[in-house]
Amino acid sequence: MCTARILAWSTNRRAYFRAISSLPFSLSTPTFNLFSAGCRLYWKNVNHTSHRAQLLLTRKMANLSPGPKPKRQRTLGIVQREVENGAKIRVVPEVTSYEHNIIIADSKEAAEALAKERGLLGVRVDFKGVHLVAAKKSVSVIVVPNDTSRHNSTARPDFVVKALQADPLLNSSAAIGVIIAKTNTVKDAIWALSVYRAFPSCNLKTSEIKDQMITFTTGVPKSVQIVGESIRIAQVLVDLPPSHLTAQTFEDFVREALQSYLTVQIDKIEGKELEKRGFGGLWGVGKGAQFNEGRAPRLLIMKYAGSGDSTKPFKTLVGKGIIYDTGGLAIKPRDGMCGMKRDMGGSAGVFAGFLATVRAEVKENICCLLCIAENSVSATAFRNDDILHMYSGKTVEVNNTDAEGRLVLGDGVAYASKDLKSDLILTMATLTGAQGIATGQLHAGMVSDSEVWEEKVLAAAQKSGELVWPLPYCPELHMEEFKSSCADMKNSVANRANAQVSCAASFIRAHIEEKWSGAWVHIDMASPAYKGERATGYGTALVAAMLGVW
């Protein structure tokens, strides 16, 4: 079972139950999170000066076999602002102290000044971050290094997240106050986003989850709060297992998150309709799972006319949403398959970034396309040697069913260039294992046909703390890897030692309409999408910064 909590400020339980029963499936409480169906309600008294009551909603997650299943199994509910499970993060800019205080600063002097301001000067502070207790209060200090190389973020979010996750009082019941030293630079926002990123929400353990409140006691701009909350949403999407996040529940998740925003229009093309309309890549990859309930492939189309004029061009985000990647008939080995629930990390990143732009009311026209499918093994799965007719009108000979992401994205960018008025197309995907080799675990690889947008994305990376580095765009060389004797191209390279990230990106670019005159950027974030066994929410802040959320 997984436990989620709603903090109820009223002690009138009967009135509160009446209010709950009158609400639809998706509640509008900022700290609501619901996993699975068939919940059991009970009350737990909390010894608190405000006499808060907690409503605990608990559901069975593992044993789904007894009894008939609902026609549409809804396994995750989302409210607009936060997905919270366990630790909750809020902003209350008050000069006060908590049971445990964490100070983030770039110098000992700044940390000491904050400690004095908050009445913590009597607590001996260890600047190595060692946790010390005095007078029933404790302080941990994170002094962020200033000696940063030119290809790293000056705010060192990697250092901050690592230090936060090592704090001994995190994941306890202690109330924690986070105090950020103001530098009036990009560091302030990146440090705040690091706090959001450090505490992934998804947890399906049957033991009770500790109810911990983490409070920013220094002001955090609303735009940064929005992005931080969206990062946690992306983390939940990526961390959820494929038994719970199907193509249908992903769609449900998206619709619930956007249902109160009248400026957003949502459409979809699903199942056999993809085949009828010529989306041979997305249909080919996903048709092997079509007969499993809720797992048919689909293209989710979200349009936000933030400029107020829907006739103006859209900036279009296209995300790879492979719910689970077995490799298809070119099946992965056991070790290579574990963790493939993360193969929809690109769609999680662009969707969460899109959600942030909508919530921040960015004055741009933005479209988000999620190419959602499951690469399964079945009698109807696509095969090596199949030839797929893509939405671009081109044909692809399949020589590797485990190179499926570029097929679904190929259809996505073709739709963006042919059917939408896009002046920018950004694709984001956990596309190649070669990305980690080329640019490392923390820098995503970027390939673009536009020097202007390449520079803009690099600037957004420094602003957001989500690192990226450009790789060659040279399709006249790299498309040679996809030569086919019987189709326009194959889907996998002939030489695996030849710039695989750039080759895969060039394959996607080849399906953009030839007469299209906009700019294209591709982000391969296979490695930055996760750290250890947990999602990082990578892509959310990068997209939000690029589109001007803050």
Buried (B, 14 or more C-beta within 10 A) or exposed (E): BBBBBBBBEEEEEEEBEEEBEEEEEBBEBBBBBBBBBEBEEEEEEEEEEEEBBBBBBBBBBEEBEEEEEEEEBBBBBBBBBBBBBBBBBBBEEEEEBBBBBBBBBBBEEBBBBBBEEBEBBEBEBEBEBEBEEEEEBBBBBBBBEEEEEEEBBBBBBBBBBBBBBEBEBBBBEBBBBBBBBEBEEBBBBBBBBBBBBBBBBBBBEEEEBEBBBBBBBBBBEEBBBBBBBBBBBBBBBBBBEBEBBBBBBBBBBBBBBBBEBEEBBBEBBBBEBBBEBBBBBBBBBBBBBBEEEBBBBBBBBBBBBBBEEBEEBBBBBBBBBBBBBBBBBBBBEEEBBEEBBBBBBBBBBBBBBBBBBBBBEBEBBBBBBBBBBBBBBBEEBBEBEBBBBBBBBBBBBBBBBBBBBBBBBBBBBBBBBBEBBBBBBBBBBBBBEBBBEBBBEBBBBBBBBBEEBBEBBBEBBBBBBBBBBBBBBEBEEBBBBBEBEEBBBBBBBEEEEBBBBBBBBBBBBBBBBEEBEBBBBBBBBBBBBBBEEBBBBBBBBBBBBBBBBB
